[in-house]
Amino acid sequence: MASSERAERYARVVAPTLLGVTRRAVAASGIEAAGSLLDAGTNTGLAAFLAATVVQHDGSVVAIDPDEGFLAVGEARATAAGYRAIRWQAMALGALPYAHESFDASVSVHAMDLMADPVLLIEELRRVTVEGGAVVVANWGAPRENEWIGAVERAVSRAGGPTLPRAAVVAEPGNLEALMRAAGLAEVEGVRFGDPLRVQGIEGFWEWVSGIRPWAAVLKGLDDDVRRRAKDRLGREFEGRTRGGELAIGREMTLVRATVPPM
């Protein structure tokens, strides 16, 4: 599947289901009108869009992501919506090309799976954020509270498919908070909360998981028979849970906020 196709699916199917946690992350950043914010691992730009409505035309938002296809979709949508405060830049999520204290705040929402070294990126977010500014990271919560992960992994495996890449990184309770402290951040506070996924039956669920970035290419490449068997297994696993055509599946989010301490 081409990067642009994966990005369009993500923007259409996955991003709207992350609106709640993204709103909380941007609010936790404390960003204000005319401020500046770095969105690290922007995916297709949801956090950048929300931040742009806060900083307005006198502020700035820099949205970075390693995949140019995702950035292109985000930028096209931003242009159509009139968001002029956002700059889109393709780069790896590691050492960042910005000076110390370049941003009033920084956020990273559901991008941990894009990072080769999460500690390095969090250290870099601390470095490029002003003293006293907020660094906010949101990610999936514990795998046992995100039943969609195990359900799809089991279904694909038992249908004869490959082992899927990890969809939830540093997700166990306390892991993300520990990373933030290890990166030298202060006043680290984390919260976990339920955010059930609501989709139109198994077909809607399959479309959603096929948009999850670590899984998209693998699920697209499945043999038709493997895909059919996997969907059948999911149908049996979630049998009886559809109400009015809507299937609710458990998800947990984790959101951690910290501040940059004095040097």
Phi, psi and omega in degrees: 000129180295153181303319181295323179292317177299319182293318178297318178297316180301313182296324185278322191251315187273310186306317180299334180278356179250012184297319183299309182292327180291320175301318180295321180295315180294319177298319181294337180292339180072013182298144182233175178304138180072008179276180179230138183221140173257127176252102186264116186082057189290345188058244177252023165097014185300311179296322179297318179299312182296320179293324180297327178290338179273310185287335179060196191290336181274354179256187180212145174231129174250121182250119182240150180197149179284348185251114182296330179297318178293319178297321181297319178294316178298315182295319179298318179292322179295318179297317180296327182270354178084021177277102184265351185276356188262132169251136185249125184223128179272129177190159174292151180269077180213236175297128187255145186273034183246151179289163175304141175054048179276340187229149177288332180201164177217148178224155172215114187243115178052053178229007182300328180288351179267356189259127173291326183219091183303323181297317180300315181295317181296322175299320179291323176298320175299316184296319187270359179260142184295154175304129182087352179281164184263142168243123184236127179234130177237143185204174172297149175277203185299138179306323181293339178266353176249079188296339179297329183294303181297324181298315182287319178302315179295315184298316181291317180298313184286344175274000179094013180272181182280167172289129183280149173298160179295132180261345181229113182256144182042048188264344182293149182308129178091343184295312182292321177299319179296320178297319180296319178292319179298333180278001176092014179274158183241169177051048184282123180226128181241152176220142176240140182208149178283145180209076186303141174277132178237117184226168179272085175066190183295323178297319177294321178296316180297320178297321180294309182294334177289349175264350178294127193302316180295339186256343192305308184293322182294313182292325177297325184274003181295145171300146182304320180293320178296316179299316180298315180295322180296317178296320178299318180295320177296320178301320178289323182294323183256019181302136177085001183255003177271129179234119181060032181085353183258132177252126178255129183231137186293133172224149172232137176250151170235137180227126181237130177243140177216167178240155178278120183282165174299147179289000000 
